[in-house]
Amino acid sequence: MKKYRAVVVGLGGIGSWLVQGLCPFLNYQRKEQWEVVLVDGDEYEVQNHTRQVFTELGAKAEVQASWVARSFPNLTVKPVASYLSAKGEKGSLPIDQVIQTGDLVFSCVDNHKTRKIIAKHCQTLDDVALISGGNEYTDGNVQVFVRRDKVDLTATLDKYHPEIAKPKDKAPFELSCEEAAVSHPQLIFSNMTAAVLMLNAFYNIQDMNMEESEVYFDILANKVVPRVRKK
């Protein structure tokens, strides 16, 4: 059986729902053996229940890995209870220790600084598929970056998004305790929509039109709109 790795970075509003759909699908593949790597340095708290799905309180990566291990015997699961950085700053893990060539990467993070770190690292790998999702309160987007044999098949995540190219926010490992305590309102339906569209992108990634490597969604208008993103 062919062996593959799926790396999910961020297990909050988007990532916790994405894992719910991804793991059952991967578990029942007949010709592929999957390892699922779950990455997050945060912990689930009681108030997270309003828009995140989990079975117990504690480190997000370990809680989700425990559920996957109990529920899906055909999968190998690895929790990484840490934030990612370029070089391991402030107790975070260097991204090259987690994301490797050949990986399928789901970026479910909630800040542009970490999106840039993930995107730039993926651009250095020989082969990788990166699916990145994010949302505001009622709208959001999903981007796909694919690289094969050291050649980009799609536009990079930051080419059409200056907020990723030059992020003004901070990565989680850079935040003070006061800054980390500040949260922005999120809607569970927007989180779930982003997760579903990321899974759709994974399912279609082999045959997709690489020029249309981004979609926007708006749950108030109940629509999803593809965008041409020429590399």
VEXSEBA-934393 format. One record per atom (N, C-alpha, C): residue in one letter; y, x, z. Coordinates in steps of 0.2 Angstrom, whole numbers, padded with zeros to 4 digits, always signed. Example, Ala and Ser with C-alpha at 12.3 -4.5 7.8 and 13.67 -1.06 7.14 Angstrom:
<lofis>
A-0028+0066+0039A-0022+0062+0039A-0016+0066+0039S-0011+0064+0035S-0005+0068+0036S+0000+0064+0039
</lofis>
This chain:
<lofis>
M-0006+0004+0000M+0000+0000+0000M+0006+0004+0000K+0011+0002-0004K+0018+0006-0004K+0021+0005+0003K+0025+0010+0005K+0028+0010+0012K+0036+0010+0010Y+0039+0005+0014Y+0046+0005+0013Y+0050+0004+0020R+0056+0006+0020R+0060+0005+0026R+0066+0000+0025A+0067-0005+0030A+0073-0009+0030A+0077-0007+0036V+0083-0005+0035V+0087-0003+0041V+0093-0009+0042V+0093-0012+0047V+0098-0017+0049V+0103-0014+0054V+0109-0013+0052V+0114-0010+0056V+0119-0016+0059G+0119-0017+0065G+0123-0023+0068G+0118-0029+0069L+0117-0031+0075L+0113-0037+0077L+0116-0042+0080G+0123-0043+0078G+0127-0049+0081G+0126-0055+0077G+0132-0058+0076G+0133-0064+0073G+0129-0065+0066I+0130-0060+0062I+0126-0059+0055I+0119-0056+0056G+0119-0051+0059G+0113-0047+0059G+0107-0051+0063S+0109-0054+0068S+0103-0058+0072S+0100-0063+0068W+0104-0066+0064W+0102-0072+0059W+0098-0069+0053L+0100-0063+0051L+0097-0060+0045L+0090-0058+0047V+0089-0055+0053V+0083-0053+0055V+0078-0059+0056Q+0080-0065+0057Q+0076-0071+0058Q+0073-0072+0051G+0077-0071+0045G+0074-0073+0039G+0070-0067+0036L+0073-0061+0037L+0070-0055+0034L+0063-0053+0036C+0062-0053+0042C+0055-0051+0045C+0050-0056+0043P+0050-0062+0043P+0045-0066+0041P+0043-0065+0034F+0048-0064+0030F+0047-0062+0022F+0043-0056+0022L+0046-0051+0025L+0042-0044+0024L+0035-0044+0027N+0034-0048+0032N+0028-0048+0036N+0022-0050+0031Y+0024-0054+0027Y+0018-0057+0023Y+0018-0054+0016Q+0021-0049+0014Q+0020-0045+0008Q+0013-0042+0008R+0010-0043+0002R+0003-0041+0001R+0002-0034-0001K+0007-0031-0005K+0007-0025-0008K+0012-0020-0005E+0015-0021+0000E+0020-0017+0003E+0019-0017+0011Q+0020-0011+0014Q+0020-0010+0021Q+0027-0008+0023W+0030-0012+0027W+0037-0011+0029W+0038-0009+0036E+0043-0004+0037E+0045-0002+0044E+0052-0005+0044V+0054-0009+0050V+0060-0012+0051V+0064-0008+0056V+0070-0005+0055V+0074-0001+0059V+0080-0005+0061L+0080-0007+0068L+0085-0011+0070L+0090-0007+0074V+0097-0007+0072V+0102-0003+0075V+0108-0006+0078D+0109-0005+0084D+0115-0008+0088D+0116-0005+0094G+0122-0003+0096G+0123+0000+0103G+0125-0005+0108D+0126-0011+0106D+0128-0016+0110D+0123-0020+0114E+0125-0025+0119E+0120-0029+0122E+0121-0036+0122Y+0116-0040+0122Y+0117-0047+0122Y+0119-0050+0129E+0124-0054+0128E+0126-0057+0135E+0126-0065+0134V+0127-0068+0139V+0126-0076+0139V+0131-0079+0134Q+0137-0076+0134Q+0142-0080+0129Q+0140-0079+0122N+0136-0074+0120N+0134-0073+0113N+0130-0079+0111H+0127-0083+0115H+0123-0088+0113H+0126-0093+0108T+0133-0093+0108T+0137-0098+0104T+0136-0097+0097R+0134-0091+0095R+0133-0089+0087R+0128-0084+0086Q+0125-0081+0091Q+0120-0076+0089Q+0113-0079+0092V+0107-0076+0089V+0101-0079+0091V+0097-0073+0094F+0094-0074+0100F+0090-0069+0103F+0086-0072+0109T+0081-0069+0111T+0076-0072+0116T+0078-0070+0123E+0082-0065+0124E+0083-0062+0131E+0089-0058+0131L+0092-0057+0137L+0098-0053+0137L+0096-0045+0137G+0100-0041+0136G+0099-0034+0136G+0101-0031+0129A+0099-0024+0128A+0101-0020+0122A+0099-0024+0116K+0103-0025+0111K+0102-0029+0106K+0096-0026+0101A+0096-0020+0100A+0091-0017+0096A+0084-0018+0099E+0084-0017+0106E+0077-0018+0109E+0075-0025+0110V+0080-0030+0111V+0078-0037+0112V+0075-0039+0105Q+0078-0037+0099Q+0076-0040+0093Q+0070-0036+0091A+0069-0030+0093A+0063-0026+0091A+0057-0029+0095S+0058-0031+0101S+0052-0034+0105S+0050-0041+0102W+0055-0045+0099W+0053-0051+0096W+0049-0050+0090V+0052-0045+0086V+0048-0043+0079V+0041-0041+0081A+0040-0037+0085A+0034-0034+0087A+0029-0039+0089R+0031-0044+0093R+0027-0050+0095R+0025-0054+0090S+0030-0055+0085S+0029-0061+0080S+0026-0059+0074F+0027-0052+0072F+0025-0050+0065F+0021-0044+0065P+0014-0045+0066P+0010-0039+0067P+0009-0034+0061N+0011-0037+0055N+0011-0032+0049N+0017-0028+0048L+0022-0028+0053L+0028-0024+0052L+0027-0019+0058T+0030-0013+0056T+0032-0008+0061T+0039-0009+0062V+0041-0009+0069V+0048-0010+0071V+0050-0004+0075K+0056-0002+0074K+0059+0004+0078K+0066+0002+0080P+0067+0001+0087P+0074+0000+0089P+0078+0006+0090V+0085+0006+0088V+0089+0011+0089V+0095+0008+0093A+0095+0009+0099A+0100+0006+0103A+0106+0011+0104S+0110+0012+0098S+0115+0016+0098S+0120+0014+0092Y+0126+0016+0093Y+0131+0015+0087Y+0130+0021+0082L+0132+0021+0076L+0132+0026+0071L+0138+0029+0070S+0139+0035+0069S+0145+0039+0067S+0143+0044+0062A+0148+0047+0059A+0147+0052+0054A+0143+0058+0056K+0145+0061+0063K+0142+0067+0065K+0140+0066+0072G+0139+0060+0075G+0137+0060+0082G+0143+0060+0087E+0149+0057+0085E+0154+0058+0090E+0153+0053+0096K+0156+0055+0102K+0156+0051+0108K+0150+0048+0110G+0144+0051+0109G+0138+0048+0111G+0134+0044+0106S+0137+0043+0100S+0134+0039+0095S+0129+0044+0091L+0125+0041+0087L+0120+0044+0083L+0123+0046+0076P+0122+0052+0074P+0123+0054+0067P+0120+0050+0062I+0123+0047+0057I+0120+0042+0053I+0114+0045+0049D+0115+0051+0048D+0109+0054+0044D+0103+0055+0047Q+0103+0053+0054Q+0096+0053+0058Q+0093+0046+0057V+0097+0041+0055V+0094+0035+0054V+0093+0032+0047I+0098+0033+0043I+0098+0030+0036I+0096+0036+0031Q+0090+0035+0028Q+0087+0040+0024Q+0087+0038+0016T+0086+0043+0012T+0085+0041+0005T+0079+0036+0004G+0080+0031+0000G+0074+0027-0001G+0075+0020+0003D+0079+0020+0008D+0080+0015+0012D+0083+0009+0009L+0082+0003+0012L+0085-0003+0010L+0089-0005+0016V+0096-0005+0016V+0101-0005+0021V+0105-0011+0021F+0104-0015+0027F+0109-0021+0028F+0114-0019+0033S+0120-0019+0031S+0126-0018+0035S+0129-0024+0037C+0128-0026+0044C+0130-0032+0047C+0135-0031+0052V+0139-0025+0051V+0144-0023+0056V+0150-0027+0056D+0154-0027+0061D+0160-0031+0061D+0167-0027+0061N+0166-0021+0058N+0173-0017+0058N+0172-0013+0051H+0178-0012+0048H+0178-0008+0042H+0177-0001+0043K+0179+0002+0049K+0177+0009+0050K+0170+0011+0049T+0166+0007+0052T+0158+0008+0052T+0156+0006+0045R+0159+0001+0042R+0157+0000+0035R+0158+0006+0030K+0164+0009+0031K+0165+0015+0027K+0160+0021+0029I+0159+0022+0035I+0154+0027+0037I+0147+0026+0034I+0145+0020+0034I+0138+0018+0031I+0139+0019+0023A+0144+0016+0020A+0145+0017+0013A+0145+0024+0011K+0149+0028+0014K+0150+0035+0012K+0143+0039+0012H+0140+0038+0018H+0133+0041+0018H+0128+0039+0013C+0128+0032+0011C+0124+0030+0006C+0125+0033-0001Q+0132+0035-0002Q+0134+0038-0008Q+0131+0045-0009T+0129+0048-0003T+0126+0055-0003T+0118+0055-0004L+0115+0049-0004L+0108+0049-0004L+0105+0049-0012D+0099+0051-0013D+0097+0051-0020D+0095+0043-0022D+0092+0040-0018D+0091+0033-0019D+0092+0028-0013V+0095+0023-0014V+0097+0018-0008V+0099+0012-0011A+0098+0006-0007A+0101+0000-0009A+0104-0002-0002L+0111-0004-0003L+0115-0006+0003L+0118-0013+0002I+0116-0017+0006I+0119-0024+0006I+0123-0025+0012S+0130-0026+0011S+0135-0026+0016S+0138-0033+0016G+0138-0036+0022G+0141-0043+0023G+0146-0043+0029G+0151-0048+0028G+0156-0049+0033G+0159-0055+0032N+0162-0058+0038N+0166-0064+0037N+0172-0064+0042E+0177-0069+0040E+0182-0071+0044E+0179-0077+0047Y+0184-0082+0049Y+0181-0088+0053Y+0177-0093+0048T+0180-0094+0042T+0177-0099+0038T+0175-0096+0031D+0176-0090+0030D+0175-0087+0023D+0173-0079+0024G+0170-0076+0019G+0168-0070+0019G+0165-0067+0013N+0162-0061+0013N+0159-0059+0006N+0153-0055+0008V+0149-0053+0002V+0143-0049+0003V+0144-0044-0003Q+0143-0038-0002Q+0143-0033-0007Q+0137-0029-0008V+0135-0027-0014V+0129-0023-0015V+0131-0017-0018F+0128-0011-0016F+0128-0005-0018F+0121-0002-0020V+0120+0000-0026V+0113+0003-0027V+0114+0009-0031R+0110+0014-0028R+0110+0021-0031R+0103+0023-0033R+0102+0025-0039R+0095+0027-0041R+0095+0034-0044D+0091+0039-0042D+0090+0045-0045D+0097+0049-0045K+0101+0048-0039K+0108+0051-0039K+0113+0048-0043V+0112+0042-0046V+0117+0039-0050V+0119+0032-0047D+0125+0031-0047D+0127+0025-0044D+0126+0019-0050L+0123+0014-0048L+0122+0008-0053L+0127+0003-0052T+0131+0003-0046T+0136-0002-0045T+0142+0002-0043A+0148-0002-0042A+0154+0000-0039A+0152+0002-0032T+0156+0007-0029T+0156+0008-0022T+0159+0003-0018L+0158+0002-0012L+0160-0003-0007L+0168-0003-0007D+0171+0003-0007D+0178+0004-0006D+0182+0004-0012K+0179+0003-0018K+0183+0004-0024K+0188-0002-0025Y+0186-0008-0023Y+0190-0014-0024Y+0192-0016-0017H+0191-0012-0012H+0193-0014-0005H+0197-0009-0001P+0203-0009-0002P+0207-0003+0002P+0206-0004+0009E+0204-0010+0012E+0203-0010+0019E+0197-0006+0022I+0192-0005+0017I+0187-0001+0018I+0188+0007+0017A+0192+0008+0011A+0194+0015+0009A+0198+0018+0015K+0203+0014+0018K+0207+0017+0023K+0207+0012+0029P+0202+0012+0033P+0202+0007+0038P+0207+0008+0043K+0210+0003+0046K+0215+0003+0051K+0212+0001+0058D+0205-0001+0058D+0202-0002+0064D+0198+0003+0067K+0195+0002+0072K+0191+0008+0075K+0183+0006+0075A+0179+0011+0075A+0172+0010+0076A+0170+0008+0084P+0165+0005+0085P+0164+0003+0092P+0164+0009+0097F+0161+0015+0095F+0161+0020+0100F+0167+0023+0101E+0173+0021+0097E+0179+0024+0098E+0183+0019+0103L+0181+0013+0104L+0185+0009+0108L+0185+0010+0116S+0190+0009+0119S+0191+0009+0126S+0187+0003+0129C+0186+0003+0135C+0183-0003+0138C+0187-0010+0137E+0194-0009+0138E+0199-0014+0137E+0198-0017+0130E+0198-0012+0125E+0198-0014+0118E+0191-0017+0116A+0186-0015+0119A+0179-0018+0118A+0179-0025+0120A+0182-0026+0126A+0182-0033+0129A+0186-0038+0125V+0190-0036+0120V+0194-0041+0116V+0189-0043+0110S+0188-0050+0109S+0184-0052+0104S+0188-0057+0100H+0186-0058+0093H+0190-0062+0089H+0185-0068+0087P+0188-0074+0087P+0183-0080+0086P+0179-0080+0080Q+0173-0082+0080Q+0169-0082+0075Q+0165-0089+0075L+0163-0091+0069L+0160-0097+0068L+0152-0096+0066I+0148-0099+0069I+0141-0098+0068I+0139-0099+0061F+0142-0104+0058F+0140-0106+0051F+0142-0101+0046S+0148-0098+0047S+0150-0092+0043S+0145-0086+0044N+0143-0085+0050N+0139-0079+0051N+0132-0081+0047M+0129-0087+0048M+0123-0088+0045M+0124-0088+0037T+0129-0090+0034T+0130-0090+0027T+0130-0083+0025A+0134-0079+0028A+0134-0072+0026A+0126-0069+0026A+0123-0070+0031A+0116-0068+0032A+0111-0070+0026V+0112-0077+0025V+0108-0080+0019V+0110-0076+0013L+0116-0075+0011L+0118-0072+0005L+0116-0065+0004M+0116-0062+0010M+0113-0055+0010M+0106-0055+0008L+0102-0060+0011L+0095-0060+0010L+0094-0062+0002N+0098-0067+0000N+0098-0068-0007N+0099-0062-0012A+0104-0058-0010A+0105-0052-0014A+0099-0047-0013F+0095-0047-0008F+0089-0043-0007F+0084-0045-0012Y+0083-0052-0012Y+0078-0055-0016Y+0079-0053-0024N+0085-0054-0025N+0087-0053-0033N+0089-0046-0035I+0089-0041-0030I+0092-0035-0032I+0089-0031-0038Q+0082-0032-0039Q+0079-0029-0045Q+0082-0031-0051D+0083-0038-0052D+0085-0040-0058D+0093-0043-0059M+0097-0041-0054M+0103-0043-0053M+0108-0040-0059N+0113-0044-0061N+0118-0041-0065N+0122-0036-0061M+0122-0030-0062M+0125-0025-0057M+0133-0025-0058E+0135-0028-0063E+0143-0029-0063E+0145-0034-0058E+0141-0039-0057E+0143-0044-0052E+0139-0043-0045S+0142-0037-0042S+0139-0035-0036S+0142-0037-0030E+0146-0042-0030E+0150-0045-0024E+0150-0052-0025V+0150-0056-0020V+0151-0063-0020V+0156-0065-0014Y+0160-0070-0015Y+0164-0072-0009Y+0162-0079-0008F+0162-0081-0001F+0160-0088+0000F+0166-0091+0005D+0166-0098+0004D+0171-0101+0008D+0167-0108+0010I+0166-0108+0017I+0162-0114+0019I+0166-0121+0019L+0172-0120+0019L+0176-0126+0019L+0176-0129+0012A+0176-0125+0007A+0176-0127+0000A+0169-0128-0002N+0164-0126+0002N+0157-0126+0001N+0155-0123-0006K+0158-0117-0007K+0156-0113-0013K+0155-0106-0012V+0152-0103-0017V+0150-0096-0017V+0153-0093-0024V+0157-0088-0025V+0160-0086-0031V+0158-0079-0032P+0154-0077-0038P+0153-0070-0039P+0159-0066-0042R+0159-0060-0041R+0165-0056-0043R+0162-0050-0047V+0165-0049-0053V+0163-0043-0057V+0166-0037-0054R+0162-0032-0053R+0164-0026-0050R+0162-0020-0054K+0165-0018-0059K+0163-0013-0063K+0164-0006-0060K+0159-0002-0061K+0159+0005-0057K+0164+0009-0061
</lofis>
